[in-house]
């Protein structure tokens, strides 16, 4: 009994650590997004023209001319790089803690593992939906002005759904919301229900239901695959695509939810055989 209390206390601590590192990763990802937006503002045609004129003034006046703009840009760039490194670092910590929690499979019952695993999946899904997933920049090299940014966007799953809805692409927004938000949330809550009310007949119905729609839940994996294909197809001279931490959270959720579904199925099979 004492050993179980220690194990469950450890798992609860790991879940709390996941929330902490997730919040930190999300906060740093938003800072990175904000600072990148600021830097992009300095790469418009107008701003690049001003920068060119200031460079000419600097070459003429030498040390008499104080380049305040360059100093400000360098400061933002340092903040941007720091935010990116910390976002990636906290995401790595999150994934390590998640891995440690999954290893608790060897020290707990299937019921407890499914319960805590479902909670971990819910936390991972939450950050996967909110955190930025992809940053896309459209730019062009212009003679005398340099690299000009024509378009810049950084979006997550929820941000993309809201944008599609505002653009009146209701069908696409609805499909993405259904398969990337609603079904994953229902599936996670169902896993929690199954682990708590294991003896309920309705639990078996839920498992059978998710087995039927299992092939549709693979849309989650398809969304991730589309993003990756987009990345490999858009590394050209006019566009840049960069993966952000939200994609890793979303991918981790897909893997964890699959493992928890297998765990729930195995758990109910044992109960049925008994």
N, C-alpha and C positions, 0 to 999 in steps of 0.2 A: 504493500500500500504506500509506504513511504517512498519507494522507488518511483511509483507512478506519479506521485505528487511532484517529485523533482523533475521528471521528464516533462510533465504537462506545464510546469512552471517555466522550464527552459523553452518549450515551444511557444508559449505565450510571449516570452521575452523576444524570441526570434520574430514573431509577428509584429511586435512593437518596433523592433529594429527595421523591419521592412517598411513600415509606415514612415519612420524617421528618414531613412535613406531615400525613399520615394519622394517625400516632400522636398528634401534637399536637391535631388536630381531635377525635379520639376522646376523649382525656383531658379536654379542655375541655367536650365534650358531656356526659361523665359528671359533671363538677363542676356543670354547669348543671342536670342531672337531680337531683343530690343536694341542691343548694341550693333548688331549686324544691320538692322533697319537704319540706324543712325549713320553708319558708314556708307550704306547704299545711297543715302541722301546726299553725300558728298561726291557721288560718282555720276550725278546727272550732267547733262551737257552744259548747263549754266554754271554749275559748281566747278566742273573741270576747266571751263574757260577762265573762271576767276583764279583757279589754282595755277594755270599756265601764266597768267598775267603776274601773279605774285612771284612765280619762279623767275620771270624776267626781271622783276623789280629787285629780287634778291641777288641776281647775278650782277646787276648794275650797282646797287647800293652796298652790297656785301654785308658786313657785320652791323651796318647802320639800320638794316631792315630786320625787324622782329617778325618771324613767321608764326603768328599766333594760331593760324588755321592748322598748320602742320603739327604744331604741338598738341592741339586739341584732338586731331585725328589719331595721332600716336597714342594718346591717353585712352581714347575709346577702343583702339585696336588691342591694347594691353588688357583692358577690361574684358574685351570679347574673348581673347585667347584664354584668359584665366577662367571665365565662365564655362567655356567649352570643355576645358580640361577637368574642371570640378564636376560638371554634369556627367561626363563619362566616368569619372572616378566614383561618384555616388551611385551611378547605375551599376557599375561593377560590384560595389559593395552589396547593393540590393540583390543582385543575382547570386552572389556567394551565400548570402543569408538564406535565400530561397532554396538553394541547393542543400544547405545544411538542414533545412526544415524537411525537405523531401527524404533525406537520409534517415529521418526519424521513423521511417517505415519499418526499419529493422528493430525498433525499440518500443513500438506501440501496437495496439490492436488495429485491425483494418477499419473499425468504426471511428476510432480517434484519428487515425491517419486521414480518412476521408473528410472528417469534420474540419480538422485544421488545414488540410490541403485545399478544401473549398474556400475557406477564409483567405488563404494565401492567394488563390486564384482570383478572388474578388478584389483584393488589394491591387494585384498586378493589372487586372483589367481596368480598374479605376484610373491608374496612372497611364496605361496604354491608350485610353480614350481621350484623356485631357492633354497629355504632353505632346509637343510638336513632333511630327513624324518625318516630314520631308521639307527641305528648303530648296526652292528652285529659283535660279537667277538667269535672266535673259540679258545678254550684254553684247556689245559690238565695239570693235576697235575702230576709232575715228581718227583720221589723220590730224595731227597738230593738237588734238585734245586727249588722246589716249583711250583707255578702256571706259566706255560709257555704259551704264546699266539702264536698260530699257524697261525691265519689269522684274519685280521681286515678290516672292510669296513664301510664307512659312506657315504650314497648316498641320493640324492634327486631325484625328477622325471626326471629333465633334465639330471642330471649326469648319471642316470641309462639308459636313452635312448642313450646317447652318448657312454656309455660302451658297450651296446648291438650292436650298429652300428659298433663300432671298432672291436667287436668280430665276425662281419659278420652275426649276427642274425637279418637280415634286416626286415624280416616279423614281428617278435615280436616287434622290435623297432618301425616299422611303425604303428602297431596297437596301441601301447601305445601312440605314438605321436599324432595319429589321434584322439583318444577318450579322452586323458588326457590333450592335449595341443590345437590342432587345433579346434576341435568342441567347447570346452569351450570358446576359444577366439572369434570364430565366433558368438557364442550365446550371449556373452557379448556385442560385437560391434553391433549386431542386436538389442539388447535391447536399446542401446543408440540411434540407428537410429529410432526405433519405438517411443521413447519418444520425439525425436526432430521433426520428420515428422509424427505426429500422424494421420493427415488427408490423408496421402498418401495411395492409394490402395495397394501398395506393402507391407506396414506394416502388413496388414492382411495376406498376402501370407507368410510372414516371420513367423508369429505366427503359422499358420497352418503347415508350414514346421517343426518347432521345436516340435509341438505336435506329428507329425508323427515319428520323430526320438527321441522322449522323452524317449522311453524305451532303446534306445541305449546310451543315455547320462547317464543312470544309471550305465554305466561302471565306471564312476567316483566313485560312491559309492562302487562298487565291488572292485576297487583298494584299497580303504581304508579298506574294510572288509578283503581282502586278507592279508594286513599288520597286522591287528589285530589277525587274525587266526594264522599267522606265529608267532606272539609274544607268544600266549598261547601255541603253540605246541613246542616251542624251549627253554623253560626255563629248560634246563637240565644241567648236570655237564660238558658238553663239549661245550655248546654254550650259548651265552647271546645276547638277542636282546633288544634294548632300543629305545623307541619312541623319536623322536626329534621334534622340534617346527614346522617344515614344514608340518607334518601330520595334525596339528591343523589348520593351515592356509588353507590347501587343503580341509579339512572337512568343515570349515566355508564357503569357497567358494561354495561348493555343496549346502549347506543350503540356502545361500543368493541368489544364481542363481535361485533356485526353487521358492523362494518367489518373486523374480523380474519377473519371467515368469508368475506367477499367477497375479501379479499386472498389467503387460502389457496386459494380456488377459482380465482382468476386465475393464481396461481403454478403450481398443478398443471396447469391448461390449457396453459400455456406449455411445461411439461415434456413433456406428452403430445404436443403439436404438434411438438416437436423430435424 
